[in-house]
Amino acid sequence: MIFAFLNNTLNRKLRPRFLRLLRPGTRIIMHTHDMGEWKSDVSENVKCECINTGKLECYRTARLYIVPANVTGIWSWNEGNTVLLKIEQSFQKLNGKLIGKEKTAKIRSLRIEGDAFTMIVHMGDKANTEAVYSGTVLEHSITGRLVVQSPYATIHKNWIATRDPATWRSIDR
């Protein structure tokens, strides 16, 4: 965990180093100032003691940032055929596109918190089947579980996705 009481300019200069050098999941707490385009995971106004009067009468904002794993790029795995997932990432915000799954498959949720990856996919015209991919990111692989739930059955199995290293991009834009 890192606690910093730095100004906005210093925070923004340090931001690329935080993202590059700190382990995914590291918590950074900022007092009052922010990190620019990187929005905090949690923000809270806290009543503080005023330096001049000693009374609890002023408010400051405490911000919690959780360093996200970098999941940018093209990931692949096999489900009878090769499935590709193209992810674009700006800090902890993800956008993705599935290629190779049935045409009705739609990503409902795509999340990264620290090194924990989760993707929820609805399949079928009426979205009556849901696949939840969850796992831990380590460099160019995600290892975890796939749970497919339909009105008829629930299937649990191991899941491993690998990233083409040439598609990796910085998440500090």
C-alpha positions in Angstrom: 0.0 0.0 0.0 1.2 3.5 -0.8 -0.1 6.6 0.9 0.7 9.9 -0.9 0.0 13.5 -0.2 1.4 15.0 -3.3 0.1 17.7 -5.7 -1.7 16.8 -9.0 1.4 17.5 -11.1 3.6 15.1 -9.1 0.8 12.5 -9.1 0.5 12.6 -12.9 4.3 12.3 -13.3 4.4 9.3 -11.0 1.3 7.6 -12.5 3.1 5.8 -15.4 5.7 4.5 -12.9 3.0 3.3 -10.5 1.3 1.4 -13.3 4.5 0.0 -14.7 6.4 -0.9 -11.5 3.7 -1.8 -8.9 2.2 -5.2 -8.7 -1.5 -5.4 -9.8 -3.7 -5.1 -6.8 -1.4 -2.6 -5.0 -3.5 0.0 -3.2 -2.6 3.7 -3.5 -4.3 6.2 -1.3 -4.2 9.8 -2.3 -5.0 12.6 0.1 -6.9 15.6 -1.6 -5.2 15.4 -5.0 -6.0 13.0 -7.9 -4.2 11.3 -10.8 -5.8 13.0 -13.7 -7.6 10.7 -16.2 -7.1 7.7 -13.9 -10.3 7.8 -11.9 -10.2 6.4 -8.3 -11.9 3.1 -7.5 -13.3 4.7 -4.3 -13.5 8.3 -3.3 -14.6 9.6 0.2 -15.0 13.0 1.7 -13.4 13.0 5.2 -13.9 15.6 7.9 -10.5 17.0 9.0 -9.1 19.1 11.7 -8.4 22.6 10.6 -4.8 23.6 11.1 -5.6 27.1 12.2 -8.4 26.4 14.7 -8.0 22.8 15.7 -11.7 22.2 15.1 -13.2 19.5 12.9 -14.6 21.8 10.2 -13.0 21.2 6.9 -13.4 18.3 4.4 -10.7 16.6 2.3 -11.1 13.9 -0.3 -9.4 10.6 0.2 -9.1 8.5 -3.0 -8.3 4.8 -3.4 -6.7 3.5 -6.6 -6.1 -0.2 -7.1 -3.4 -0.8 -9.6 -5.0 -2.8 -12.5 -3.2 -5.6 -14.4 -2.7 -4.7 -18.0 -5.0 -6.9 -20.1 -4.7 -4.9 -23.4 -4.3 -6.9 -26.6 -5.7 -10.0 -28.2 -6.3 -13.1 -26.0 -7.1 -16.5 -27.3 -8.4 -19.8 -26.0 -10.0 -23.0 -27.3 -13.7 -23.9 -26.9 -13.8 -26.5 -29.7 -12.7 -23.7 -31.9 -10.4 -20.8 -31.3 -12.0 -17.8 -29.5 -10.4 -14.4 -29.6 -11.0 -11.5 -27.3 -9.7 -8.1 -28.2 -9.4 -5.8 -25.2 -8.8 -2.1 -25.1 -8.0 -0.7 -21.7 -7.7 2.8 -20.1 -6.6 2.2 -16.5 -9.3 0.0 -14.9 -11.8 0.6 -17.7 -12.1 -2.2 -20.3 -13.8 -2.6 -23.7 -13.8 -5.9 -25.5 -14.9 -7.7 -28.6 -15.3 -11.4 -29.0 -14.4 -13.1 -32.3 -15.1 -16.7 -33.0 -18.0 -17.2 -30.6 -21.5 -17.6 -31.8 -22.9 -14.4 -33.4 -25.4 -13.9 -30.6 -22.7 -13.8 -27.9 -22.6 -10.4 -26.3 -20.2 -9.2 -23.6 -22.3 -8.0 -20.7 -19.5 -7.2 -18.3 -15.7 -6.9 -18.5 -13.8 -6.1 -15.4 -10.3 -6.0 -13.9 -9.6 -5.3 -10.3 -5.9 -5.8 -9.5 -5.1 -9.1 -11.1 -8.6 -10.4 -11.0 -10.3 -10.6 -14.4 -14.0 -11.3 -14.9 -16.0 -11.4 -18.1 -19.7 -12.2 -18.4 -21.1 -13.2 -21.8 -24.7 -13.7 -22.7 -25.3 -16.2 -25.5 -28.5 -16.9 -27.5 -31.0 -14.6 -28.9 -32.9 -14.4 -25.6 -29.7 -14.3 -23.5 -30.8 -17.5 -21.8 -27.3 -18.8 -21.4 -24.6 -17.0 -19.5 -20.9 -17.7 -19.4 -18.7 -16.3 -16.6 -15.0 -16.3 -17.3 -12.9 -15.5 -14.2 -9.3 -15.8 -13.5 -6.0 -14.3 -12.4 -3.8 -12.3 -14.8 -0.1 -13.1 -14.8 1.8 -11.4 -17.6 0.5 -12.9 -20.9 -2.0 -15.5 -19.4 -5.2 -15.6 -17.5 -5.9 -18.8 -15.6 -9.2 -19.5 -13.9 -12.7 -20.9 -14.3 -15.4 -20.9 -16.8 -19.0 -21.4 -15.6 -21.7 -21.8 -18.2 -25.2 -21.6 -17.0 -28.3 -22.4 -19.1 -31.9 -23.2 -18.2 -30.9 -26.9 -18.5 -27.5 -27.2 -16.9 -24.5 -25.6 -15.3 -21.0 -26.5 -16.5 -17.8 -25.7 -14.6 -14.4 -26.1 -16.2 -10.9 -24.7 -16.1 -10.1 -21.9 -18.4 -6.8 -20.5 -19.7 -6.4 -17.6 -22.1 -3.1 -16.4 -23.6 -2.3 -13.0 -25.0 -0.3 -12.4 -28.2 2.6 -10.4 -26.6 2.9 -8.2 -29.7 -0.6 -6.8 -29.0 0.2 -5.5 -25.5 -0.2 -1.7 -25.1 0.4 0.8 -22.3 -2.8 1.5 -20.2 -1.6 5.0 -19.3 -2.9 7.1 -22.1 
